[in-house]
């Protein structure tokens, strides 16, 4: 599309109009879009200078979470900010515009991105394009539905616990979670969820993933997390030397993965062996996953409590239950009572996780797991039961340890669905979901590959051989 703009075969306006046409046709059944700026986008298409822009005139929708664009909705999937307009743009959004993208609106997400499905009370659920009785996933569910339905070919997305990779698995897309420090952050915050959350995109091709990463990457000296940039030689070298891959076919609780997820991994294992690579099965993950989950939930709770302190200060009033969904309220309450010394110790444990994985990658180039243990869930499938929901709604009445137990119980169904995605978020390493498997009913399940910190180039080299050999869903 960008090349067609650069060579004069098509105008940016034509691309915008065509995307709007597809959105108007398909979105009513998807609910992937929560806000539009079509008139402004058409003006930009006619007036902006797209010369030498790598993504000249390509229309996209921003995820409505953490991707502030001045003057546009910044709802975060929440009741509280359903009509809030951003006062400034993030560095990530500015970078997308500088690359030549034209922003058409905002994609749907769960409230504050807490879920692996998208079903916010403020904006409604996102339907999976290939089976609308199912959810498109979260928290980048709207973004995934836009790409898998064909409304857009690339969609900005973010990942704080699997939120790019999970909907990629459900929608048959490529979902790269980049290394901590790889993509521009700020200026309001540079350490989203203590560096666990990153922003990148969902795509349909390795080419688009690679090109976007090359042009979007940055080395921000002002950021607490920065990486040397990947060179063109590193990122565009598609030759892959013999590598050693470890893989898992067991859930962290020791049980075998469900058959479809296991088949997805074993099929990838056989393909890698056929390509001449060494593949070794592990009995368990390199990290203590129970400890990983506990760390993740405590971090999530504390960062949520800190976020609402800032919101209270800006609104000039205390937060109330009616301001948020029940899940959000419980997470918020859980974070109120965590001691600073305990949180500091938790962050030191993250560093230990990173060291363990760095040592692991001295032996194994990649870790292969299912991205998700099943296909996209039915709407309502992951909802808490009435008893738990009542406890969550009254979380403020429980002691701190019991509050955390409630949050843990609340997340268990989702955790069981994607037990290995949060590793990369806590350690800061890159991971990619590839659409390599499809059930007999036509629903996708992805495989996940994790590499050492900074080695997105290796992930994309492996993704390339899957794609070139017809091993990815198109």
Secondary structure, DSSP 8 states (H G I E B T S, - for coil): -HHHHHTTSS-HHHHHHHHHHHHHHHHHHH--EEEE-HHHHHHHHHHS--TT-TTTT-EEEEESSS---TTSB--TT-STTTT-B-SS--HHHHHHHHTT-EEEEEE---GGG-SSS-EETTTEE-EETTEEEEE--SSSHHHHHHHHHTS-SEEEEEESSSTTHHHHHHHT-EEEE--TTSB---SS-SSGGGGT-EEEEEES-HHHHHHHHHHHB---TTSSS------HHHHH-------EEEE--B-TTS-B--HHHHHHHHHHHHHHHHTT-EEEE-SS-SS-HHHHHHHHHHHHHHHHHHHHHHHHHHHTS---GGGS-HHHHHHHHHHTT--HHHHHHHHHHHHHHHHHHHHHHHH-SEEEEES-SSS--BTTTT---HHHHHHHHTGGGS-HHHHHHHHHHHHHHHHHHSTTTHHHHHH---EEEEEEEE-TTS-EEEEEEEE-TT-HHHHHHHHHHHHHTT-S--
